[in-house]
Amino acid sequence: MNNYAARYRRGITERTVVTSTRFRGRIVLAGVCALVLASCGGDGGGGAGGEAEQVFRYADGLFPVSLDTHQYPAEEAVQTAVQQVLEPLVRLEDGEPVPVLAQSWENTDETTWVFHLRDDVEFTDGSPLTADDVKASAERLIDMEGPLAPLWAPVESIEATDDSTVTFHTSQPLGTLPSTLSLLFIGPAGQIDDDAYWQQPVGTGPFTVDRFVPDDRVLLERNDGYWGDAAILDRVEIINIPEESSRITALHTGEIDAMSRIPPDQIGKVDGESGIVYETGPSFTYYFIWFNGHEEPLDDVRVRQAMWHAVNVEGVVADLFGDLATLAQAPITQAVFGAPALEHYAYDPGRARQLLAEAGYPDGIDLSIQWPREGGPNIRGLAQAFISDWADVGVNVEPLEKERAQWLEDFGNMNWDLNLQTNATGTGDADFTLGRLYTCEADRMGYCNEDLDDALARARASLDPAEREALYLEAARYIWDDAVGIFPADLANNTAYREHVQGFELPPNGRPDFSTVAITNPPSR
């Protein structure tokens, strides 16, 4: 395996999902049911008795490369589609695990977790959910050594104790196991190793896969045998429309019902427009710039601190993003459990020049910065603004905007000085980001601090939320004070949908749950 492939499988790209809140707002749905023409009970509508079919069409800026959620556990678009069909043992609500396929669990000793499955769940092929399915799904994900590997590293073995009991044995206390399990989607043990299964995966969720057309669309149908509250929609279509302007046009014409990831300079085309609802909300996604500390001069903390002091981050973020971003206060967003509120580096070009001189670079330095094309809202503008500020203190930075494939390869091979990108804390728990990316073992950007490792290890082991928050504060301060990177902005989620859509929301993880959606007065298509 080449260096790039190895780093990619270890999770060098950061796009991961947690199942969105499936049962929150069921009371609201009772009101929605009164509005929709399709019935919320019985056959769920489906056009019976002349009632219009409930069809919801959604276009995001990303489209799934596959439906294999184990092979691509960190790809946002894959998870958005698959979480409608396959389910985890638990999901997180406000940082706390709540039951999904597991009805209860306990930490029987420091290194043993026992999960008890619901006894009323079947896959859509009629086979019952058993502990063997959980065991097989977890072992397949672990064996692929993908982006979630550091989260699973302490798991030594998984035991199907009986049909309805799964036991996880760990090498050390692992208080974060429930949050990690929110990213494990369960398929039938006898099918998940077959590539053909992932073209039309069988799950336990509120929808089934009718068809997956690569680079075009994913077609979902309601699972009328779902063990939980049935979805209202008859069908969901996830449509690939890569161009932002084309997605907005499709929303106006009714080709799609909802879209998300609207860049700041396009908001005026949806906000306040007749027949369209525009909303914003908190997000787990943020911008960061990492320094490659493997090489001079970025191995010197004074250089890294100088480059942070040299940029007017607050002014740039306000100018480029408006209400769609806030000044970062930690290496993770404030919406994440465990995020502290740290003081941002002051914009001080004089201090930046002083630090550069102390580090032995009074005449400045030459560097480059890379980012992926279409890597996030106003990413090019962010890079250009920082490059301009760095030039004022004698740091000349060459801009390298790259196609995503080339950027990924160079990123994995550490072929960069500075790297700019967005990232998301998939579980909504600080461990997902801090414990995976900043340890000495992870070696993502050439930074190693054993005190940081110790704080993160203790946080991962703890079952006490208050203790974990205190340890995450300690860890974040190391990252912040040592200027491992520059953390400019926490991004907000935004979405726009047609006014006949009810029950649609974009949670902080950015992966909507379609089982809560309904269409009032379904339009003719």
N, C-alpha and C positions, 0 to 999 in steps of 0.2 A: 504494500500500500504506500503510495507516495505521500509526501509531507502534507500536501493540501488535503488529500482525502482523509488522512488520519485526523487532521485538525477539524475538518468538517464533521466527521463522525463524532468527535468529542464535543461538538456543539459550538463551533466558532461563529456560526451565524445564529442570531437570536430572534427567532420567531416561534413562540410557543403559545399554547392555549390552555385555558381551564374552562370546563363546562360552565356556560352562563347560567344565571339564576332561572331555573326551570319552573319552580313552583311559587316564586315570589309574585305577588300580584294576582293570585287566583280570585281574590274577592273582586278585583277590578274586572276580571274577565266575565264575572256574572253579569255586570252591566253591559259589557261588550256583546254578550250573547243576545241581549234584548235588541241590539242594533242591527246585527247581521241578518241577512236574508237566509243564509244557510243555518240549519239547526245545530245547536251545540250538543245535542244528545242524539240518540238513535243512530241514524246512518251518518250524522255529522254534516248533512247537506248533500254534497256530491251531485247536486242537480236534481234530487228527487222532487217529484211533484212540481216540476217546472222552475224550481229555485235555481238561481244562478250558481255556477261552480265557484268555489273559493280558491282562487289562484293568486299566489304572491310571487312577484318577480323582483329579484334583488341583484344589484351589481355593485361590487366593491372594487377597489383599485387593484386587488390581488385575486388570482384565480388558482384553484388547487392544481398542482402538478400531478397529483395522485390522490387516491382515497385511502392509501395505506398509512394510517395514523401512527403505526409503530415505526415504520421506516422514516416518516417525516413528522416526528412529534413536536418539532419547533417551527413548522410552517403554518402561519396564521390561517391561510385560506383552506388548507387541508382540514384543520380542526373545526373551522366554521361549518363546513359541510358535514363532516363525520360526526360531530357531536349531536346532530339531529337524529342519528341512526344508531350509533353505539353509545353506551353509557359507562361512567366510572362507578367505583364503589361509593365515593363521596364527592361532594363539591364544596366549594368554600363560599360562605356568606359572611361578609364583613370580617374576613380573616379566620372564621371558625368553620370546621368541617361539619357538614350536615348530611344525613343519609340520602343515598340514591339506591344503588343495588345492595349495599350493606345496610341492614336495619339497625345494627349496633356494633360496637367494638370496645375492646379494652386492652390496656397495656398491662399484661399479667405479671411481667417483671421487667427489669430495665432493658432487656434485649429481646422481648417477645411481644408481638402485637397479634391479637386474635380478632378477626372480622366475621360476623355472622350475616349470612345472605338472606335476603327476602325469599320467601318460599312460594311466591305467586308470580314469578317472572319466567316468561318463555321468550326464546328467540322467535323471529317471525317465520322460521321454518317449522315451528312447533316443538322444537327440542327445549327442555328445561335448562335454565341457568344453573350451573353447578360450580363447586369450588375448583374443579379441574379446568373450567374455562378461565377462571381468574388466574390460576397458577400458570396456565399455558400462555395467556396474554402477557402477563408480567415477565415471564422468562424470555419470551420472544423480544419484547421491547428492550430488556436488559442486554440480551445477547447481541443486539444490533449496535451497542456501544455508541449511541447517538448523542444528541445534545443534552439529554437528561441523565447521562451516565453518572456525573458526580452526585446527583441526588440519590441514585440507587446504590452507590458504591458500598455503603455499610450493610446492605441486605445480603446475608450469607446464604439463606435458603428460604424457599416458599413451600409450604406443606398444605395439601388438600386433606385436612384432618378428617373430614367427612363431607358429604355432598353439599352441606350448607355452611361449612366452616373453613376459613382460610387462615393459616398461621404464618406470620413473617418472623423469621429469626434474623437478628442483626448482630454485627460484630461489636457494636457500641450502642449506648442509648441513642434513640433516634426520635426525638419529639416531632420532627417535621414529616414523618412518614404519612400521616393522613393528608397533608397538603400535597405531597408528591403523588399520592394515589388519585388525587383529583385530575391528574393528567393521564391516567391509565384507562384506556377505553377497551371494554371487554368484548371479545368475539368468541365464537364457538371453537373449542380446543381442536376439534378434528378438521377444521377448515382454514384456520388463519395462516397456515404455512403454504397454502396454495395461492399462487399469484392471481389466478382467476377469481378467487374469492374477493379480492380487493377491487375488482372492476364493478362488483355489485354486492358489497358486503351485507351480510345478514346481522342484524343487531337486535337490541331490546328496546330501542328508543321510540319516540312518538311518530317517526317517519321511516319509510323504507326507500331504498334507492331504486328508482325505475330505470335510470340510464345515466351513465357518465360519458360525456363526449369530450375528450381532451381538447383544451384550448377553446372550447365553445360553451358548454353548459353542463350543469348537474341537475337532474330532474328527480324530485322527491315526491312520494305519495304518502298520505296519512296512513299510519298503522292503526287500523280499527281494532286490533286486539291488544293495544298497548295497556300495560298493567296500571299505569297512572292515569291522570286526567287526559282525556283524548284531545288532540289538536283540533282546532276549528277548521283550519285550511284543508282543502282537498289535495292541493298540490303546491309545491314550491319549485321555482326555477331560479337557480343561481347562474347568472349570465356573465360571460366574459366580454367586457367592453373596456379595452385597455386605456383609451384616451379619455381624459377627464372631461373635455368639452363634449365628447360624444355621449358620455354617461349623463351629463346634465341635459343635453338635448333629448335623450331617451326618457328622462324623468318628465320633462315638460310635455312630450308627445304621448306619454302613457305607455311607452314600450316597456318601461320598468316601473315598479311601485316605490322602490326605495334605493338609496345609495348612501355610501359613507366615504370618509377621507376626502372631504372637499377642501382644497387648498385655500389659503386666505384670500388670494386674488380672484377666486371664483365664487366666493360666498354671496356676493351681490346678485348673482344670477339665480339664486334659490331663496335667499332670505327675503321675506316680504312679498314673494311672488304669489299671485292668485292660485289657489288650489294646492299649494305646497307648504308643508310644515318643516321648519328648520330648527334643529335643537343641538345644543352642546352639552357636554358632561365631563366628569373626571375620567382620567385615563391612567393606565399603568405604563404608558409609552413616554419616552424621553429622548432627547438628543445627547450624545456625548462625543468627545474627541479623545481618543487614547494616544499617548506618547509611546513610541517604541523604545523602551528602556534598555533593550539589548545593546544599543549602539550609542556612541558619543554623538552629540552632547546631551542627549535626552536621558542618559543614565544619571545625570546630575539634577538633584531635586531643585536646586536654585534656578536652573534653566527652565524647568517645568513651571515653577512658581512665577518666574518672570513672564512667561508666555500667557499665563492666566491674568496677571496684573495688567498686561499690555492691552487687553481687549475690553471694550466697553460693552460687556455682555448685556447688562440691563437695557441699555439704549437700543442695541441691535435686536434683542428679543421683542421689545415693544414695537419697534418699527416694522419688523418683518411679520410678526404673528398676531399682533393686536390681542384680542380676547382668546385666541386659540392656544396661548401658551403663557406660562408664568415662569418667573426666574427660579431656577432650580435651587433647592436647599439641601440636597443630598445626592448621592450617586444613584438613587432610586426616587420615584415620584412620591409626592406626599400622600397619594391615594393608597400606597402600599403599606401593609402592616409592618411596623418596625422602622418606618422612615423617620429620622430625626429632622429637626429644623436647624440647619447650620448656617453660619454667617458666610455669605458669598464673598469671594475675593474682591477687594476694592479695585476699581479702575484707576490705576496709578502708573502712567508711563514712566515717571521718574524712578519709582521703585523698581520697575521692570529693568530699566537700564542699569541701575545699581546692582541688581542681582546678576545680570549678565556679566558685568565687569568683575564681580566677585568670583564668578565661576570661570573667569579667564577668557571671556569673549567680549571685550570692550568695543570691538569693531563689528560686532554682530555675527550672525550665522546664516547659513543657507540650508533650507529644508524643503520638503514637499508635503502636501496633504492630499490624500485620496478620498473619494466618496463614490458611491454607486449612483449612476443616473437614475432618476425617479426614485431616489432612496428615501424621500420624506418631503413634507411640505417646505418649500423655499430652501431646500438644502444647498443649492448653488449660491443663493443670496447670502446664506449664513456663512458659507466658506469665504466668499468674496469680501464680506464685511470684516471678518477676522483677519484675512490676509492683509487688508488695508491697514488695520490697526497694528499688526505685527511689523509691517514695513516702517512705521513711524518710530520704532525702537531699534531698528537695524536688523530685524529678523526677516529675511527674504524667503517667502514660502511659495513654491511653485504649485499651482492648482492642477490636480490630476483627476478629472471626472472620467469614470470608466463604466463601460457596459458591465452589467451585474456579474456575468460569468467571469470576466477578467478581474473585476474587483474581488470576487470570492477567492479566486486562485491566488492573487497577490496577498490578500489578507491572510489566508491560510499559511502561506509561505513566509510570513512576516516581511514581505517585500514592500515596506512602507515606513515613513517617518512618523506622520500623523494620520490617523484614520478617523473619519467623521461618518456617523451613521445614527439611525434610530435604534432603539431597543425597547423591549417590553418585559416586565416582570410577570411571567406567565401565570403563576399561582396567586399573585397578589400578596405573597409573603417574601420578606426581604431575603430569606435564605436562597430563594430561586436565583437571584442575581448575585448577591454578595458572596454566597457560599460556593457558587459555581465558577465565577469569573475572576476572583481576586486572590485566590490562595496560591501559595508557592507551587503546589502540585499542578494547578491549572496552567500556570505560566502563559497567560494570554498576551501579555504585553511587556514582559521582562521585569515585572515588579514582584518582589518577594519580601514579606514581613512576617516573621514568626509570631510576633505578638498579635497581629491581625488574624493569622491562622488559628491561634488559640482562642481568641474571642469568638470567631465564627464556629469553631468546633463545639464550644460550650453552648452557644446559642442553638445549634442544631440538636444537641442532646437534650435540652431543657424542655419540660412540659409546662413551665410557668411563663405565661405571656409577659408578665412584668419583667421577669429576669431576661427573657429573650429581647425585649425592647431595649433594656439597658445595655445588653451586649451588642446589639446592632448599632446603637449610638457610638459605642467604643470603636467598633469596626469601621463605621462610616467616617469617623474623625481621622483614623489613620489614612484612609483613601483620600480624604479631602486635604488634609494638611500636607501629605506627601505629593499632592498634585499628580496622582496617577493618570489623571485625565482632566479635561475641562468639561464641566457639566452645565451647559447653558440653560436648558429649558425643559420644564415638564409640559408635555403637549396635552391638549384637551381632545376628547373625542367629538366628532360632529357627524351629523347625519341629516338627510333631507328625505322626506317621503310625501307621497300624495295624500291629500286630506281624507280619502276614503279608507286609509289604513288605520287600524286601531290595534293597540296592544304591542306596538313595535318599539323597542328601546335598544340603545347601544350601551351595554354595560362597560365598566372600566377596562375589562380585558379585550374589548373591541369585537367580541364574537357573539352576535345576536342569537337569541333563542327563538326559533320560528314557531314553536308550539303555542306561544302566547298571542300570536298575530291573528287578526281577523280583517275581513274586507267588508265595509258597509256599502250597500248599493253596488255590487260588483259590476264593473264596466264591461261593455261588450268589447271583445278584442278582435 
